[in-house]
Amino acid sequence: MHLGEILANRIHEIESEHLPEAARYWARIGILDTVGVTLAGANEPMVNILRDVPGVAEAPGPCLVQGTTSRVSALDAVLINGVASHAHDFDDFSSTIGGHPSIMLSPVIQAIADMKPEGREISGRDAVLAYNVGFETMMRIARGVNFHHYNKGWHPTVTIGIFGSVAAASRLLELDRDQTAMAMCQAVSLASGVKANFGSMVKPLHVGHALRNALFATFTAQRGFKARPDAFDARQGYLDVFNGEGNFDVSQISDNWGNPWDIVDEGLGLKQFPCCGSTHAMINCALKIWDTHKPDIDSIREIEVLTHPLRIPHTDTADPKTLVQAKFSAQYVVSRAFTDGAVKMSHFEGRRPWDKNVRALMQKVRYGEHPDMPLEGDNYFAGEVVVTMNDGTQYRHRQDHAVGRGIKNPMSEEELWEKYSDCAAVSVTRESAEKSFRLLSDIESLSDISIINDALEPESRELKKRTA
């Protein structure tokens, strides 16, 4: 049996009763957090450019472009919402995939709910199941190909995550196993995205196109479009091309699904800060030093920032020239933590990355590999910051492997609301944010989750601007 067929069987074997409560809980959180960060990115320049492209979102349809009053086709909705969801790099992430899982799931689930396929309503229970099916699919593939896949330069959020999107869509659209296998094998040829474009508008574009490609593959497979059944495991297939001979383990992909569930075992990390997750350990270290010692900025001689070597290639940006680049600058975010005692969305707006005091402090940052965090080690998201004052006094703090705010240190409901409301305020009113937050928090009780987008649409700031 080819890997595509094995994956399709695994995708269709999972049922709601198989999911532990923790898996359902983190699915709810992942969907909620994704809606919040999508609303935050809804009016970013990259999203506005995309909406202005001929042929994109021109025809009306049933699916909401979140943060606006526009309803378009499902393919256009996931493209635009996908880009918006990753515009601030504020979305959740996973150490297994080395990327961002929920943005590859929530937009597809919500677009299909808005479609009401064949008149069917998508319930919250359906959504949570589809989310977990998609999550487990991408994580099992990731276990078989990472971290060689990541180190080669692929963007795993999309080059692995696309298969999670297909899995979730296949269940919601009620494809059979053969159709699901064909959709997965089509997605082999539609997977793309390289890390060379990190720090640019193209990184979020990867997400939008991967979501669109996944949904497109699912639609076409449902209608009889065929791919080679050995597209994963053939010579010059997915495993051979993306990883190469000897650099993948099929048994890690095919075996032990749900034993344990990756979302429960490894967990989902919610971002505390609206920037690249690879910088979060160092931000936390800087904030701990700032909270404890309040060092005088003018008296700092040097700030040494040390981390795992996997984190450095895309975060060593000593002189960020754009707002997006600032999100991938360890030098900027650590300096900002010391100048403001926080790293917030407003720090990546306007001319904030060029503040004179921050730029002066950035000149004192020395960034490099930690001697105790070797490439072959597994402390991928660790970091240490050492501050040396002019009089020789040193302050240091180290944070070992911690993927955001996850199962070992979850956000409280108040903290979830604080992040969601801060994000939602960019594009909807507080009333709409409060209503949608309540619905998302209790999503499994909903018989039709399209009411979440209904709650967002009439209160969008775009409508207020148009009627002002």
Buried (B, 14 or more C-beta within 10 A) or exposed (E): EBBBBBBBBBBBEBEEEEBBEBBBBBBBBBBBBBBBBBBBBBBBEBBEEBBEEEEBBEEEBBBBBBBBBBBBBBBBBBBBBBBBBBBBBBBBBBBBBBBBBBBBBBBBBBBBBBBEBEEBBBBBBBBBBBBBBBBBBBBBBBBBBBBBBBBBEBBBBBBBBBBBBBBBBBBBBEBEBEBBBBBBBBBBBBBBBBBEBBBBBBBBBBBBBBBBBBBBBBBBBBEEBEBBBBBBBBEEBBBBEBBEEEBBBBEBBBBEBBEEBBBBEBBBBBBBBBBBBBBBBBBBBBBBBBEEEEBEBEEBEEBBBBBBBBBBEBBBBEEBEEBBBBBBBBBBBBBBBBBBEEBEBEBBEEEBBEBEBBBBBBEBBEBEBBEEBEEEBEBBBBBBBBBBBEEEEEBBBBBEBBBBBBBEEBBEEEEBBEBBBBBBBBBBBEEBBBBBBEBBBEBBEBEBBBBBBBBBBEBBBBBEEEEE
